[in-house]
């Protein structure tokens, strides 16, 4: 039966994206990746360099600024120490006018908003300018009295200005006589803070040990007296502020006033202030980011130019590859004759085109040689060989064709030899199938006879089983009756034992009656003697005594007779008890024998049941054997038919093989 030809499938692989697009995408991705990596490295390096330089610069700047503040404070301290040595202020005997004149001269000479001399209780002795009228009302008077030395307080906020209170004790002979207190101008701090310019928005501040801002370029901030911990709630900022309050020296970075900033700080010696310089990172990173942006723009321009060049190159490569792909698609569809046009580009694409042309030519040669060999084989000529010029891995094709031809020769020769043996085997099977058929028929007859004998044995065994069951039933009934007789004999023995016990009791009573009779006779005799003594009066009593004695004699005789009868009955009863015991023992022996008979009957019944079950199983097996015999008979008949057909087919096969020519 001829098979229908299947429609050829289009094996041409449709590309989702051309090689030109892939090259462009890969190139762009590579360049962009390099740009991004380079930009990232450059950004990281520039940021680290800027951060390193800035942190190295900020720390010395903070220290120098703090030293400038310390210098101004030392200047104030030197001036205050020079003033307390003025005799007009230190002499307790000097008048208030002299003290006031000296204060006015000092205020005009130095940068004081006001200055005054106060007693140890804080009361004003002499003042000039805007200052405290009562020093005891100030918040730092206790600190001045406690330290008893030069004391600088946090800036004081007045209506029109901000001043820095400075106080110093005036001593005479080592004892504090008064205090010289001046309100120094805030310019000594604001000048230093205002001169610090770091970046666009960098700022210098000072805080006290409670975190209150005491120095800021903007006096408005100082007037508000803010707490730096409340101005900024970021955890990183608080860490920096804690280090400042604890009067550490260092530099750190964190979020300050909502901006990522660098902070350099150090304490101001001689005060409880800490100086800090805050510089946002954005002030110094802007130029770096601008340079990076210029780099990216320049790289983008270079990338655009490179893409134009790559596009032209990939267009040429893509055109040549499309032609090669179209030819390969034709080859996949069976086109071996179309011409391949190659362009003298001198590159790998030209080499690929020439290689494809050479490949198709070699494949044509190989296919023609294979076709020649297969045509010879299809005509029945197995005396053929593959003689083409096969090269490279195609040598395997030649070897495979040669192996196929050799294998076909060997197989066909073996089939030819086998066909002859098959004919002989078919003839032998025919004769053997006849013998097998006859043997199976004999086996079937023997099995039928055996089935008849087994059925007869099964019927007889059924009768034996029924008789065994009846015997077992009768033995059980006899055993039950013997058991009932045993129980009744036991009851009789118990009753006779009770009669024996009653006879003993009657004997005892009879002996008691006999004793009573003897006593009665003795009493009657005594009564007769007494009646004889009484004479006429005792005659009646003598008659009664005689009657009583006769009655006692009769009672004694009766009692003796009763005892003899009871002894006789007791002897008979004892004999009955012995006989009853012997009868009971005999019944027990009979019951044991009956039980043994019953047990034997049960065992016999069980054995018969087992034999009957075994016989039933044998009958089933015999039926299975009979069925198998019938199947063997059918198989023997089928084998005979098949052997005839096999003989016919082997002859046909021989005729077909005679058409082939072998090596």
ZAMARGU-4260 file (C-alpha; in steps of 0.2 Angstrom, whole numbers, plus 5000, padded with zeros to 4 digits):
<rodrens>
0) 5000/5000/5000 | 5007/5016/4994 | 5009/5030/5008 | 5003/5047/5004 | 5016/5060/5002
5) 5016/5073/5016 | 5017/5091/5012 | 5034/5099/5014 | 5036/5110/5029 | 5044/5127/5027
10) 5059/5125/5038 | 5065/5143/5035 | 5068/5150/5052 | 5060/5167/5053 | 5071/5179/5063
15) 5063/5190/5076 | 5077/5202/5075 | 5090/5204/5062 | 5109/5202/5065 | 5111/5221/5061
20) 5099/5225/5075 | 5107/5213/5087 | 5124/5220/5083 | 5118/5238/5086 | 5109/5233/5102
25) 5124/5224/5109 | 5135/5238/5104 | 5124/5251/5112 | 5122/5240/5128 | 5141/5238/5129
30) 5144/5256/5127 | 5130/5261/5139 | 5136/5249/5151 | 5154/5255/5150 | 5148/5273/5152
35) 5137/5269/5167 | 5151/5259/5175 | 5164/5273/5171 | 5152/5286/5177 | 5148/5276/5193
40) 5167/5274/5197 | 5170/5292/5192 | 5156/5298/5203 | 5161/5287/5218 | 5180/5293/5216
45) 5175/5311/5214 | 5163/5310/5229 | 5176/5301/5240 | 5189/5314/5235 | 5178/5329/5238
50) 5173/5321/5255 | 5191/5318/5260 | 5197/5335/5255 | 5182/5344/5263 | 5183/5334/5279
55) 5202/5337/5280 | 5199/5356/5278 | 5184/5358/5289 | 5193/5351/5305 | 5207/5363/5304
60) 5195/5377/5300 | 5184/5373/5315 | 5200/5373/5326 | 5206/5389/5319 | 5189/5398/5321
65) 5188/5391/5339 | 5205/5398/5342 | 5199/5415/5336 | 5185/5415/5348 | 5197/5410/5362
70) 5208/5424/5357 | 5194/5437/5358 | 5189/5429/5375 | 5207/5430/5381 | 5207/5448/5376
75) 5192/5451/5386 | 5199/5442/5401 | 5215/5452/5400 | 5206/5468/5399 | 5195/5463/5414
80) 5211/5458/5424 | 5218/5475/5420 | 5203/5484/5426 | 5201/5476/5442 | 5219/5482/5446
85) 5213/5500/5444 | 5215/5508/5461 | 5199/5518/5459 | 5189/5502/5457 | 5199/5491/5469
90) 5200/5504/5483 | 5185/5502/5495 | 5188/5519/5501 | 5186/5527/5483 | 5170/5537/5481
95) 5156/5531/5469 | 5160/5546/5458 | 5178/5541/5456 | 5172/5523/5452 | 5159/5530/5440
100) 5172/5540/5431 | 5184/5526/5430 | 5169/5515/5423 | 5164/5528/5410 | 5183/5529/5404
105) 5183/5510/5402 | 5167/5509/5393 | 5172/5523/5380 | 5189/5514/5378 | 5184/5496/5376
110) 5169/5488/5367 | 5157/5488/5382 | 5138/5491/5381 | 5139/5494/5399 | 5150/5490/5415
115) 5147/5491/5433 | 5154/5487/5451 | 5143/5477/5462 | 5144/5471/5480 | 5146/5453/5485
120) 5127/5453/5488 | 5124/5459/5469 | 5119/5477/5473 | 5125/5490/5461 | 5139/5501/5468
125) 5143/5511/5452 | 5137/5508/5434 | 5139/5516/5418 | 5130/5512/5402 | 5117/5498/5399
130) 5120/5484/5412 | 5112/5476/5426 | 5105/5487/5440 | 5105/5472/5452 | 5117/5458/5448
135) 5108/5446/5460 | 5094/5446/5448 | 5104/5438/5434 | 5105/5420/5430 | 5124/5418/5431
140) 5127/5428/5447 | 5128/5412/5457 | 5141/5405/5445 | 5151/5420/5447 | 5151/5419/5466
145) 5154/5401/5466 | 5169/5401/5454 | 5176/5417/5461 | 5186/5420/5445 | 5184/5426/5428
150) 5167/5420/5422 | 5159/5422/5404 | 5141/5419/5403 | 5130/5415/5388 | 5124/5430/5377
155) 5111/5440/5386 | 5096/5446/5375 | 5092/5465/5378 | 5079/5475/5368 | 5091/5483/5356
160) 5107/5472/5357 | 5115/5456/5362 | 5129/5456/5374 | 5141/5444/5382 | 5142/5446/5401
165) 5159/5445/5408 | 5163/5446/5427 | 5178/5446/5438 | 5180/5447/5457 | 5188/5463/5464
170) 5199/5457/5478 | 5209/5465/5492 | 5221/5455/5503 | 5215/5439/5495 | 5197/5443/5499
175) 5183/5447/5487 | 5177/5464/5490 | 5166/5467/5475 | 5163/5461/5457 | 5167/5470/5441
180) 5154/5465/5427 | 5153/5471/5409 | 5142/5468/5395 | 5154/5465/5380 | 5148/5468/5363
185) 5142/5452/5353 | 5154/5457/5339 | 5168/5447/5346 | 5158/5431/5341 | 5148/5437/5326
190) 5164/5444/5318 | 5172/5427/5319 | 5156/5417/5314 | 5152/5429/5300 | 5169/5428/5292
195) 5168/5409/5289 | 5162/5405/5272 | 5162/5387/5267 | 5152/5383/5251 | 5136/5392/5247
200) 5126/5388/5262 | 5139/5383/5275 | 5137/5390/5292 | 5147/5391/5309 | 5138/5390/5325
205) 5141/5388/5344 | 5131/5379/5357 | 5133/5378/5376 | 5133/5362/5386 | 5114/5361/5386
210) 5113/5362/5367 | 5107/5380/5366 | 5113/5390/5351 | 5124/5404/5358 | 5133/5409/5342
215) 5126/5411/5324 | 5129/5422/5309 | 5111/5428/5311 | 5108/5437/5327 | 5089/5434/5325
220) 5093/5415/5328 | 5102/5419/5344 | 5088/5430/5350 | 5076/5415/5349 | 5088/5405/5360
225) 5084/5389/5351 | 5089/5372/5357 | 5099/5363/5343 | 5091/5346/5348 | 5074/5353/5345
230) 5079/5362/5328 | 5084/5345/5321 | 5076/5328/5326 | 5087/5317/5315 | 5095/5303/5324
235) 5112/5306/5315 | 5111/5324/5319 | 5108/5321/5337 | 5123/5309/5338 | 5134/5324/5332
240) 5126/5336/5344 | 5129/5324/5358 | 5148/5324/5354 | 5148/5343/5353 | 5139/5344/5370
245) 5152/5332/5378 | 5165/5344/5371 | 5173/5332/5359 | 5184/5337/5344 | 5180/5328/5328
250) 5172/5328/5311 | 5157/5318/5305 | 5143/5318/5292 | 5124/5316/5294 | 5107/5323/5291
255) 5108/5341/5298 | 5093/5353/5295 | 5086/5340/5282 | 5102/5340/5272 | 5116/5328/5271
260) 5130/5338/5278 | 5148/5337/5285 | 5151/5344/5302 | 5167/5349/5310 | 5167/5353/5329
265) 5178/5357/5344 | 5176/5365/5361 | 5180/5383/5365 | 5193/5383/5379 | 5189/5394/5394
270) 5170/5392/5391 | 5157/5379/5391 | 5154/5382/5372 | 5157/5371/5357 | 5161/5378/5340
275) 5155/5369/5324 | 5155/5372/5305 | 5141/5364/5295 | 5143/5362/5276 | 5129/5353/5265
280) 5136/5340/5253 | 5126/5348/5239 | 5137/5364/5240 | 5153/5354/5234 | 5145/5340/5224
285) 5136/5352/5212 | 5152/5355/5202 | 5156/5336/5202 | 5139/5332/5196 | 5141/5345/5182
290) 5157/5337/5176 | 5149/5320/5176 | 5134/5327/5166 | 5146/5334/5153 | 5155/5318/5152
295) 5139/5308/5149 | 5134/5321/5136 | 5151/5319/5127 | 5149/5300/5128 | 5132/5301/5121
300) 5138/5311/5106 | 5152/5299/5103 | 5140/5285/5104 | 5129/5293/5091 | 5143/5294/5079
305) 5149/5276/5082 | 5131/5270/5079 | 5131/5278/5062 | 5147/5270/5057 | 5141/5253/5064
310) 5125/5255/5055 | 5134/5256/5038 | 5145/5241/5042 | 5131/5230/5048 | 5120/5235/5033
315) 5133/5227/5021 | 5135/5212/5033 | 5116/5210/5035 | 5113/5210/5015 | 5126/5197/5012
320) 5120/5186/5026 | 5102/5187/5020 | 5107/5181/5003 | 5116/5167/5011 | 5101/5163/5022
325) 5090/5163/5007 | 5101/5150/4998 | 5102/5140/5014 | 5083/5140/5015 | 5082/5134/4997
330) 5094/5120/5001 | 5083/5115/5016 | 5068/5114/5003 | 5078/5103/4991 | 5085/5116/4979
335) 5102/5110/4974 | 5104/5119/4957 | 5102/5138/4961 | 5117/5149/4958 | 5126/5157/4973
340) 5132/5175/4969 | 5146/5181/4981 | 5152/5199/4983 | 5171/5202/4983 | 5170/5210/5000
345) 5186/5201/5006 | 5179/5198/5023 | 5171/5183/5032 | 5154/5185/5023 | 5163/5182/5006
350) 5171/5167/5014 | 5154/5161/5021 | 5146/5163/5003 | 5160/5153/4995 | 5160/5139/5008
355) 5141/5138/5006 | 5143/5136/4987 | 5157/5123/4989 | 5146/5114/5002 | 5131/5113/4991
360) 5142/5106/4976 | 5149/5093/4988 | 5131/5088/4994 | 5125/5087/4976 | 5139/5074/4972
365) 5136/5064/4988 | 5117/5064/4984 | 5120/5058/4967 | 5131/5044/4973 | 5119/5039/4986
370) 5105/5039/4973 | 5115/5027/4962 | 5118/5015/4976 | 5100/5015/4982 | 5093/5013/4964
375) 5104/4997/4962 | 5098/4991/4979 | 5079/4994/4974 | 5082/4984/4958 | 5088/4969/4969
380) 5106/4971/4965 | 5115/4970/4982 | 5132/4967/4972 | 5135/4986/4973 | 5147/4998/4982
385) 5149/5017/4986 | 5164/5023/4976 | 5161/5042/4977 | 5175/5054/4983 | 5169/5058/5001
390) 5178/5070/5012 | 5179/5075/5030 | 5164/5069/5041 | 5155/5064/5025 | 5167/5048/5025
395) 5155/5042/5038 | 5141/5042/5025 | 5152/5031/5013 | 5156/5020/5027 | 5137/5019/5032
400) 5132/5015/5014 | 5145/5001/5014 | 5139/4994/5030 | 5121/4995/5025 | 5125/4985/5009
405) 5136/4972/5018 | 5122/4971/5031 | 5109/4969/5018 | 5119/4955/5010 | 5121/4946/5026
410) 5103/4948/5031 | 5097/4942/5014 | 5108/4927/5014 | 5103/4923/5031 | 5085/4925/5026
415) 5088/4914/5011 | 5096/4900/5022 | 5082/4903/5035 | 5068/4900/5022 | 5075/4883/5018
420) 5076/4878/5036 | 5059/4886/5038 | 5052/4874/5025 | 5060/4859/5033 | 5053/4865/5050
425) 5035/4867/5043 | 5035/4849/5036 | 5042/4843/5053 | 5029/4853/5062 | 5015/4846/5051
430) 5020/4828/5056 | 5023/4832/5075 | 5006/4842/5076 | 4997/4826/5070 | 5006/4816/5083
435) 5002/4830/5096 | 4983/4830/5091 | 4982/4811/5093 | 4991/4812/5110 | 4979/4825/5116
440) 4964/4815/5111 | 4970/4800/5121 | 4974/4812/5136 | 4956/4819/5134 | 4948/4801/5135
445) 4959/4797/5150 | 4954/4813/5159 | 4935/4809/5156 | 4937/4791/5164 | 4947/4799/5179
450) 4933/4812/5181 | 4920/4798/5182 | 4930/4788/5195 | 4933/4804/5206 | 4914/4808/5206
455) 4911/4790/5212 | 4923/4792/5226 | 4916/4809/5230 | 4898/4801/5232 | 4904/4787/5243
460) 4914/4799/5254 | 4898/4810/5256 | 4889/4794/5263 | 4904/4791/5275 | 4903/4809/5280
465) 4884/4808/5284 | 4886/4792/5294 | 4901/4800/5304 | 4890/4815/5308 | 4875/4803/5314
470) 4888/4793/5325 | 4895/4809/5332 | 4877/4815/5336 | 4872/4799/5345 | 4888/4798/5355
475) 4884/4816/5361 | 4867/4811/5366 | 4873/4796/5376 | 4887/4806/5384 | 4873/4818/5389
480) 4862/4804/5397 | 4877/4797/5406 | 4881/4814/5413 | 4863/4815/5419 | 4864/4798/5427
485) 4880/4804/5436 | 4871/4819/5443 | 4856/4808/5449 | 4868/4795/5457 | 4877/4809/5466
490) 4860/4815/5473 | 4856/4797/5478 | 4872/4796/5487 | 4870/4812/5496 | 4852/4807/5501
495) 4858/4790/5508 | 4872/4799/5518 | 4858/4810/5525 | 4848/4795/5530 | 4863/4787/5538
500) 4866/4803/5548 | 4847/4803/5553 | 4848/4784/5559 | 4863/4788/5570 | 4852/4802/5578
505) 4838/4790/5580 | 4849/4777/5588 | 4855/4790/5601 | 4837/4795/5605 | 4833/4776/5607
510) 4847/4774/5619 | 4841/4789/5628 | 4823/4782/5629 | 4831/4765/5635 | 4840/4775/5649
515) 4824/4784/5654 | 4815/4767/5654 | 4828/4760/5667 | 4826/4775/5677 | 4807/4774/5677
520) 4808/4755/5682 | 4819/4760/5697 | 4807/4774/5702 | 4792/4761/5700 | 4802/4749/5711
525) 4804/4762/5724 | 4786/4767/5723 | 4781/4749/5726 | 4792/4748/5741 | 4784/4764/5748
530) 4767/4758/5744 | 4770/4742/5753 | 4775/4752/5768 | 4760/4762/5767 | 4748/4747/5769
535) 4730/4749/5763 | 4733/4767/5759 | 4747/4763/5747 | 4738/4749/5737 | 4732/4760/5724
540) 4749/4768/5722 | 4757/4751/5721 | 4745/4747/5706 | 4751/4763/5697 | 4769/4759/5701
545) 4767/4742/5694 | 4759/4749/5678 | 4773/4761/5676 | 4786/4748/5678 | 4777/4737/5665
550) 4777/4752/5654 | 4795/4756/5657 | 4799/4738/5652 | 4789/4739/5636 | 4798/4755/5632
555) 4815/4747/5635 | 4810/4733/5624 | 4804/4744/5610 | 4819/4755/5611 | 4830/4740/5610
560) 4820/4734/5595 | 4821/4751/5587 | 4840/4751/5589 | 4842/4734/5581 | 4831/4740/5567
565) 4841/4756/5565 | 4857/4746/5565 | 4851/4734/5552 | 4844/4749/5541 | 4861/4758/5544
570) 4871/4743/5538 | 4859/4742/5523 | 4861/4760/5520 | 4880/4759/5521 | 4880/4745/5508
575) 4868/4756/5497 | 4881/4770/5498 | 4895/4758/5493 | 4885/4752/5479 | 4880/4769/5474
580) 4898/4775/5474 | 4903/4760/5463 | 4889/4764/5451 | 4894/4782/5450 | 4912/4777/5447
585) 4906/4765/5433 | 4896/4779/5425 | 4911/4790/5426 | 4921/4777/5417 | 4907/4775/5404
590) 4906/4794/5402 | 4925/4794/5399 | 4923/4781/5386 | 4909/4790/5378 | 4919/4806/5378
595) 4933/4797/5369 | 4921/4789/5357 | 4914/4807/5354 | 4931/4814/5351 | 4935/4800/5339
600) 4919/4803/5330 | 4923/4822/5329 | 4941/4818/5323 | 4934/4806/5310 | 4921/4819/5304
605) 4934/4832/5303 | 4946/4820/5293 | 4932/4816/5282 | 4928/4834/5279 | 4946/4838/5275
610) 4946/4823/5263 | 4930/4829/5255 | 4938/4847/5253 | 4954/4839/5246 | 4943/4829/5234
615) 4933/4844/5229 | 4950/4853/5225 | 4956/4838/5215 | 4939/4839/5206 | 4942/4857/5202
620) 4960/4853/5197 | 4954/4839/5186 | 4942/4851/5177 | 4956/4864/5175 | 4967/4850/5167
625) 4952/4845/5156 | 4950/4863/5150 | 4969/4864/5147 | 4968/4847/5138 | 4954/4855/5127
630) 4965/4870/5124 | 4980/4859/5119 | 4968/4850/5107 | 4963/4866/5100 | 4981/4872/5099
635) 4986/4856/5091 | 4973/4858/5077 | 4979/4877/5075 | 4997/4871/5074 | 4993/4859/5061
640) 4984/4873/5051 | 4998/4885/5054 | 5011/4873/5049 | 5002/4871/5032 | 5002/4890/5030
645) 5020/4891/5035 | 5025/4879/5022 | 5016/4889/5009 | 5024/4906/5014 | 5041/4898/5015
650) 5039/4893/4997 | 5034/4911/4992 | 5049/4918/5002 | 5060/4907/4992 | 5053/4913/4976
655) 5056/4931/4981 | 5074/4928/4987 | 5079/4920/4970 | 5077/4938/4962 | 5091/4945/4972
660) 5110/4945/4967 | 5122/4944/4982 | 5140/4948/4983
</rodrens>
